[in-house]
Amino acid sequence: LRVALVEFGLLYRSATQDGIDARVLDVLEKRTGCKLIRVSLPRARIWAELKTGTVDMATAAVSTPEREAYAYMLPYLQLRNVVLVRSEVAKQVPTQKAFESSALRIGVVRSFRHEPAFDALIANMHSQKRVVETSDIDDLMRMLQRRVVDAILCPPILHPETLKQQLVVRDWAPKEQMVLANLTLTHKAFTLEQAEHWNEVLETIRKDGTLHSIANAFLVPAD
């Protein structure tokens, strides 16, 4: 099975071929007996290849009705996005309303989906031509560092330590809104019965503490 991973902070780094997602795949490989051939691709390309069947699986994907038409979505992690604002402009935008009313620009990764509140924010800013899209997380961080954008949208697990002193975190999404990261299985490679079996394996990994142990190996407690 050919599985696609995306550069996503602590979830996966192609330079080390390690991260939470990589270790979850290690466990899935052992428990299912399936050989997983891993490739690192930009998110937009992953969706295109899942649709055509060139890729059989993908990690850290957000479900939408369109995507569910050609792939099974198996949730395994909950994430929460924040807006990282450059410190020199942060005083101008203490609230989401102030941010939307400003002339500041935000950077996002193309094809990423977020909490409904943030997707609505992005749609509104798109109409004002204040959204800059890029292909991956590393480009997103570079745009912020080079002041191409004033803010970016990403989960705290992607918080760039090298820029930490230059950023202010704005947690604007409603508390009840989270993003589910899914293991995605294309309809071209899996039957519904097979997808249900993989979901049962994921559920076992959650219940026996394996997933918690993997995450704790990378995450640090909040201050």
Buried (B, 14 or more C-beta within 10 A) or exposed (E): BBBBBBBBBBBBBBEEEBBBBBBBBEBBBEBBEEEBEBBBBBBBBBBBBBBEEBBBBBBBBBBEEEBEEBBBBBBBBEBBBBBBBBEEBBEBBEEBEEBBEBEBBBBBBBBBBBBEBBBEBBEEBEEEEBBBBBBBBBBBBBBBBEEBBBBBBBBBBBBBEEBEEBBBEBEBBEEEEBBBBBBBBBBBBBEEEEBEEBBEBBBEBBEEEBBEEBBEEBEEEEE
